[in-house]
Amino acid sequence: MTGKAVIFSAPSGSGKTTIVRHLLESSGLPLGFSISATTRSARGKEQDGQDYFFMTLPAFQERMANGDLVEWEEVYEGVYYGTLKSELERLWSAGKTVLFDVDVVGGLKLRETLGDRALSVFVQPPSLQELRKRLEGRGTDSKERIDERMEKAQWEWGKSVDFDCILINKDLQEAFQEAHDLVSSHLEQSSDSSNVQS
C-alpha cells in the first residue's frame, strides 16, 4: 500500500468532524474520506457506506481475524471502530490523499502504521471546560455519558504531544484556514519526496 494520508484526531466534541467536512467540501485539495467501520448503531441521518460501515460485532470480529483492518479499537465496551485496508486501497488507487477522522488511539495507530506518509493533527478545544460546554450543547448525551466522555478526553489530551501538530479550535474559521495550510504543506512535501520512493 502506498499513498499519502492526513489523520485528524481529537476528544469527542472538539470539532474535528466539522473541520474534516470543510476540507473535503471546500479546500480544493485531492482528498478522499476514509469511511470507518463500527459496531455501534447509526445515529440520526447517518447512512451505511457513507458515514460509517455499520457492522454486527461478529462481522467486525471476522474482519479483525482475517487481517482486513489497518487498525481497530474497542472504544467503549462492546463498541468497536476500525479502518478497513480496502478503504485505503480504494482512495489511493483513485489518486486521492486519504483523510481520516478517527479517535485519538486510532490516530496514533495509523500514524505508527503509515509513518512519514501521514500527517497527524490533534484538534484541541481551548479548554476542557469549553469541551464539556460543547458536549452539553449537543443535547445528544446523558450526563453520565458526558462524564464518561470527559474522563476519556482528559486522558486523550495528554496524548496530544504524540501527534505531528496541535490545532486549537477556538475560532472555527481560523481552524479551517489552519487545517487547510497544514494539509497543503504536507501534500507539497510529500510530492517532493514521492519521486524517491518506489
C-alpha positions as CSV (number, residue, x, y, z in Angstrom):
1,M,0.0,0.0,0.0
2,T,1.4,3.4,-1.0
3,G,0.0,6.9,-0.9
4,K,-0.4,9.9,1.3
5,A,-2.6,10.4,4.3
6,V,-3.8,13.0,6.8
7,I,-5.1,12.0,10.2
8,F,-7.4,14.2,12.3
9,S,-7.9,13.0,15.9
10,A,-9.5,14.7,18.9
11,P,-11.6,14.1,22.0
12,S,-15.3,13.9,21.2
13,G,-16.8,17.4,20.8
14,S,-13.6,19.1,19.7
15,G,-14.9,19.9,16.2
16,K,-12.7,17.6,14.2
17,T,-15.5,16.2,12.1
18,T,-16.6,19.8,11.2
19,I,-13.1,20.6,10.1
20,V,-12.7,17.4,8.1
21,R,-16.0,18.0,6.3
22,H,-14.9,21.5,5.4
23,L,-11.6,20.2,4.0
24,L,-13.5,17.7,1.9
25,E,-16.1,20.1,0.6
26,S,-14.2,23.4,0.3
27,S,-10.5,23.0,0.2
28,G,-10.0,22.1,-3.5
29,L,-7.3,19.6,-2.3
30,P,-7.2,16.0,-3.7
31,L,-8.6,14.4,-0.5
32,G,-10.8,11.3,-0.1
33,F,-12.5,10.4,3.1
34,S,-11.7,7.1,4.8
35,I,-15.0,5.7,6.0
36,S,-14.5,3.8,9.3
37,A,-16.2,0.6,10.2
38,T,-18.0,0.4,13.6
39,T,-20.3,-1.9,15.6
40,R,-22.3,0.9,17.0
41,S,-25.8,1.8,15.7
42,A,-26.4,4.6,13.2
43,R,-27.3,8.0,14.8
44,G,-29.7,10.4,13.3
45,K,-29.4,10.6,9.5
46,E,-26.1,8.6,9.3
47,Q,-26.0,6.2,6.3
48,D,-24.2,2.9,5.9
49,G,-21.3,3.2,3.5
50,Q,-21.4,7.0,3.6
51,D,-20.8,8.0,7.2
52,Y,-19.6,4.6,8.5
53,F,-19.7,0.9,7.6
54,F,-22.1,-0.3,10.2
55,M,-21.3,-4.0,11.1
56,T,-22.5,-6.5,13.6
57,L,-20.0,-7.5,16.3
58,P,-19.4,-11.0,14.8
59,A,-18.8,-9.5,11.3
60,F,-16.3,-6.9,12.7
61,Q,-14.5,-9.6,14.7
62,E,-14.3,-11.7,11.5
63,R,-12.6,-8.8,9.7
64,M,-10.2,-8.5,12.6
65,A,-9.3,-12.2,12.4
66,N,-8.8,-12.1,8.7
67,G,-6.4,-9.1,8.9
68,D,-8.7,-6.8,6.9
69,L,-8.2,-3.9,9.3
70,V,-5.3,-1.4,9.3
71,E,-6.2,-0.6,12.9
72,W,-9.1,-1.2,15.3
73,E,-10.1,-0.4,18.8
74,E,-12.8,-1.2,21.4
75,V,-13.7,2.5,22.1
76,Y,-16.4,1.7,24.7
77,E,-17.3,-1.8,26.0
78,G,-18.7,-3.8,23.1
79,V,-18.3,-0.9,20.6
80,Y,-15.5,-1.2,18.1
81,Y,-14.2,1.2,15.4
82,G,-11.6,0.4,12.8
83,T,-10.1,1.2,9.4
84,L,-10.5,-1.2,6.5
85,K,-7.5,-1.8,4.3
86,S,-9.8,-1.8,1.3
87,E,-10.7,1.9,2.1
88,L,-7.0,3.0,1.7
89,E,-6.6,1.0,-1.4
90,R,-9.8,2.4,-2.9
91,L,-8.7,6.0,-2.3
92,W,-5.1,5.6,-3.2
93,S,-6.0,3.9,-6.5
94,A,-8.2,6.9,-7.3
95,G,-5.2,9.2,-6.8
96,K,-6.5,10.7,-3.5
97,T,-4.8,11.5,-0.3
98,V,-6.6,9.6,2.5
99,L,-8.3,11.8,5.1
100,F,-9.0,10.2,8.4
101,D,-11.5,11.4,11.1
102,V,-10.6,9.0,14.0
103,D,-10.4,8.9,17.7
104,V,-7.0,9.5,19.4
105,V,-5.9,5.9,19.8
106,G,-6.9,5.1,16.2
107,G,-4.9,8.2,15.1
108,L,-1.8,7.1,16.9
109,K,-2.1,3.6,15.5
110,L,-2.5,4.9,12.0
111,R,0.5,7.3,12.4
112,E,2.6,4.4,13.5
113,T,1.5,2.2,10.6
114,L,1.7,4.9,7.9
115,G,4.9,6.6,9.1
116,D,6.1,9.7,7.1
117,R,3.3,9.3,4.5
118,A,0.8,10.6,7.1
119,L,0.4,14.0,8.8
120,S,-1.3,13.6,12.2
121,V,-3.2,16.5,13.6
122,F,-4.7,16.7,17.1
123,V,-7.7,19.0,17.3
124,Q,-8.0,20.6,20.7
125,P,-10.7,22.9,22.1
126,P,-9.4,25.9,24.1
127,S,-10.1,24.1,27.4
128,L,-11.7,21.0,29.0
129,Q,-14.4,23.3,30.4
130,E,-15.2,24.5,26.9
131,L,-15.3,20.9,25.7
132,R,-17.9,20.0,28.4
133,K,-19.9,23.0,27.3
134,R,-19.9,21.8,23.7
135,L,-20.9,18.3,24.6
136,E,-23.7,19.5,26.8
137,G,-24.8,21.9,24.0
138,R,-25.2,19.0,21.6
139,G,-28.1,17.7,23.6
140,T,-27.5,14.1,22.4
141,D,-25.8,12.5,25.5
142,S,-26.9,11.9,29.1
143,K,-24.9,13.5,32.0
144,E,-23.4,10.0,32.7
145,R,-22.3,9.7,29.0
146,I,-20.8,13.2,29.1
147,D,-18.9,12.4,32.3
148,E,-17.6,9.3,30.6
149,R,-16.5,11.3,27.5
150,M,-14.8,13.9,29.7
151,E,-12.9,11.3,31.6
152,K,-11.7,9.9,28.3
153,A,-10.9,13.4,27.0
154,Q,-8.5,14.1,29.9
155,W,-6.5,11.0,29.0
156,E,-6.6,11.9,25.3
157,W,-5.5,15.4,26.0
158,G,-2.2,14.0,27.4
159,K,-1.6,12.2,24.1
160,S,-1.6,15.4,22.0
161,V,2.2,15.6,22.2
162,D,2.5,12.4,20.2
163,F,0.9,14.0,17.1
164,D,2.8,16.0,14.5
165,C,0.8,19.1,15.3
166,I,-1.9,20.5,17.6
167,L,-4.7,22.6,16.1
168,I,-6.5,24.6,18.7
169,N,-10.1,25.1,17.7
170,K,-11.1,28.3,19.3
171,D,-12.5,30.1,16.3
172,L,-13.9,27.8,13.6
173,Q,-13.0,29.9,10.6
174,E,-9.4,30.2,11.8
175,A,-9.3,26.5,12.4
176,F,-10.5,25.9,8.8
177,Q,-7.7,28.0,7.5
178,E,-5.0,26.5,9.7
179,A,-6.2,23.0,8.7
180,H,-6.0,23.9,5.0
181,D,-2.5,25.3,5.4
182,L,-1.2,22.2,7.3
183,V,-2.6,19.8,4.8
184,S,-1.4,21.8,1.8
185,S,2.1,21.9,3.2
186,H,2.1,18.2,3.9
187,L,1.0,17.4,0.3
188,E,3.7,19.6,-1.1
189,Q,6.4,18.0,1.0
190,S,5.1,14.5,0.1
191,S,5.0,15.2,-3.6
192,D,8.6,16.5,-3.4
193,S,9.8,13.2,-1.9
194,S,7.5,10.8,-3.8
195,N,9.9,10.6,-6.7
196,V,12.4,8.9,-4.5
197,Q,10.0,6.3,-3.2
198,S,9.5,3.1,-5.2
